[in-house]
Amino acid sequence: MPWISIPKVEGNASRQAHVGLPDGTYERELGKEGFYGPSTQMHHRHPPTSWKTVEGPLRPHAFDTRKLASSEACPWQGALLFSNPHIRIRFLKLETMMNHLVRNADGDELIFIHRGAGDLYCDYGHLGFSEGDYLMLPRGTMWRLEVREPVAALLIEATGDSFRLPEKGLVGQQAIFDPAVLETPKIDEAFAAQQGDTESRVVVKRRNCLTTLTYPFNPLDAVGWHGTLIPVRLNWRDIRPLMSHRYHVPPSAHTTFAAGRFVVCTFVPRPFESDPNALNVPFFHSNDDYDELIFYHAGQFFSRDHIYPGMITLHPGGITHGPHPKALQNAEKKRGTMTDEVAVMVDTRDALDISPEAQAVEWAGYVDSWK
């Protein structure tokens, strides 16, 4: 069924979104279905985040994963930070190699390597990994990590679902990243060398309960395979973002992976908007259909103050969010030609629950950082 859509202009308004705002105003976007549905751009006399106080549970949050303890050598023991019926987000810190295999029977797993390097061994073979890699593992894949440099990683589970590539529409399938850059595991010498009759354990997660299977051999003993269901590796450096020098493109243009009830987007360095009338900071927005979670990986985050690599922000649906005051003050100043930030954003259609582990590393003063 079509949306009710009657384009209207009322009062003193710009002709286009995010361009040529009336003097002395701040734009706020109200939208349906995140950035994918109909929207309206409001022009306000004051920044919509200039609240004096916020009382009640609905507030922006910030968390510091650097304060989390190291995990045991098992992904399921990594701190569960956020969840809803369709997604579970953990943070894993591995100092040593995993001494057993794991298998997620609840959904596909997406691992983003924040720090470290090593080797992934799975049903399909061997695949090296390093900082900035996404590793997408289909549901049911057996796998383990060998650590060459201590690993810190974000784990995103598509509970009861699968990760897919986003629709790219007019720009074609090679836009953002060409699927040809996706790397897959190899049955190589390293994979063959780890096979043998050593007793092995597989810890299987199903309905968030763990079952341990013990084999008298290493079950990663494949000699070959063919098909289209395959783990893949993608590094953020292979992403070529959609850009416009005359318009601040919405976060949805940076979608990297999509599931049924959430999307994963990647922000990478890009040129600043150069049109004198275009916004060059993110616009204030009230996308009440989604919660927005951002993991800050590297660089300087030009729209945020006192947010550093390894931190996470959560802006729940129902409260406006946008750039910090310092970003607004610097919006018209020359800051070089490129942004300098790498971040992973997860937009969820269903509200996220915050775990006690996350609450223990929360920066309680974040809600006041717009003052």
Buried (B, 14 or more C-beta within 10 A) or exposed (E): EEEEEEEEEEEEBBEEBBBBBEEEBBBBBBBBBBBBEEBBBBBBEEBBBEBEEEEEEEBBBBBBBEEBEEBBBBBBEBBBBBBBEBBBBBBBBBEEBBEBBBBBEBBBBBBBBBBBBBBBBBBBBBBBBBBBBBBBBBBBBBBBBBBBEBBBBBBBBBBBBBBBBBEBEEEEEEBBBEEEBBBEBEBEEBBEEBBEEEEBEBBBBEEEEEEEBEBEEBBBBBEEEEEEEBBBBBBBBBBBBBEBEEBBBBBBBBBBBBBEBBBBBBBBBBBBBEBEEBBBBBBBBBBBBBBBBBBBBBBEBBBBEEBEBBBBBBBBBEBBBBBBBBBBEBBEEEBEEEBEBBBBBBBBBBEBEBBEBBEEBBBEEBBEBBE
